[in-house]
Amino acid sequence: MNRRAFFAALAGQPARTAPASGGDSGMTMRTGTHGERVSLLGYGAMRYPTVDGSHANTYHGGSKAAIDIAAVQQHIDYCIAHGVNYFDTSPAYCRGESEKVLGDALAKHPRDKWFVATKLSNFAPKTHPFEASRKMYEESRRLLRTDVIDFYLLHSIGGGPTRPKALKLFDARFIDNGMLDFLLKEREAGRIRNLGFSFHGNEAVFRHALSLHDKVHWDFVQIQLNWVDWHHAQEVNKRNVNAETLYNLLDERGIPVVVMEPLLGGRLARVNERVMRKLAPLDPAATPAQWSFRFAGSLPRVLTVMSGMMLGCEVNRHATFDRKNYFYPDMAKDYQISENGNPLCIGGGVEITRAGLGDYCCPPTGLAKMWNNMTCPKKILWVQGSTHGYVPPEKHQDFVLEEPAK
């Protein structure tokens, strides 16, 4: 399934497709600049789960609770066991904790089983001077517990409200302070295997960075790419640039592409039925998320497509919410909403720490229904599953998690 067939289907035109590469042989691999065999699916470490059931994303209202280390380790173990070998992080992710957590998790696996990518996230003016930026780089190596960083990026170039200011900021972060020259020497010494940058923002900065290619020889570049941003990036965010433009500029120069935001922040995991009806003839069983990953992965210059994987669960293509009218004193709205027959997610696990059960993790084979009264979940109803490890004292017993809203 290539992008031509994808857009032809959306336009209502007939399209011919071929099976996705890899088949039943396992993870599809792509070859990097220096011969690295990189998994087409990569792991993004920007949204680690927290022990309160939320996430530690620095940028989008993340929780202040501790990162769930056991859950992260389980995710990393599962990914490596199933062929994922590209893991992306940054000093700026998860309140500054992402690199250490990832480094500890990866250290339990042989070094030849994974590649790690991190970034020079010197956004604050106080980190622009050479020594501050160099210290950030050295700290990344220490926290990731590796002497060699496989993929190192100048983080999020392109910032700035205007073209002159964006170009000035790029120079202040990487050129005027001598940091780019330093990183080139680190690559030559073998402490960095691949040097690149990630991009958000002003197209002039992107083109300026590419103009340095003859000197720098960028090994890869990370861009936001999905089937909406391919032609309509500015309709989503006025600061963005169409992914087709960025991809073609990189393809012309033979620079491998690392994809971020293949699901547009999760928004493409669910699309309207009109779109799905057009795609269904090509593959009736495919989900919106699968179509989005196929679109990005069909581009030959793409090295890996990154995804944030937080709860270890599978999102259903269709979900239903059942409204039931009851008159209980703890229900301010006199009704409750539950997901039973077609839940939003299946599999994964949820730790329950406030239901009088102690620290108990519901296994993937168990079923928990969440009930609420339009404010927040108030109860969890345990229903015995085929291999569920916990049997409540009384069948279908309710455990009150919160006092009802006044």
Buried (B, 14 or more C-beta within 10 A) or exposed (E): BBBEBBBBBBEEEEBEBEEBEEEEEEBBBBEBBEEBEBBBBBBBBBBBBBBBBBBBBBEEEBBEBEBBBEBBBBBBEEBBEEBBBBBBBBBBBBBBBBBBBBBBBBEEBEBEEBBBBBBBBBBEEEBBBEEBBBEBBEBBBEBBBBEBBBBBBBBBBBBBEEEEEBBBBBBBBBBBBEBBBBBBEBBEEEBBBBBBBBBBBBBBBBEBBBEBBEEBEBBBBBBBBBBBBBEEBEEBEEBBBBBBBBBEBBBEBEBBBBBBBBBBEEBBBBBEEEBBEBBEEBBEEBBBBBBBBBBBBBBEBBBBBBBBBBBBBEBBBEBEEEEEEEEEEEBBEEBBBBBEEEBBBEEBBBBBBEBEBEEBBBBBEBBBBBBBBEEEEBBBBBEEBEEBEBEBEEEEEBBEBEEBEE
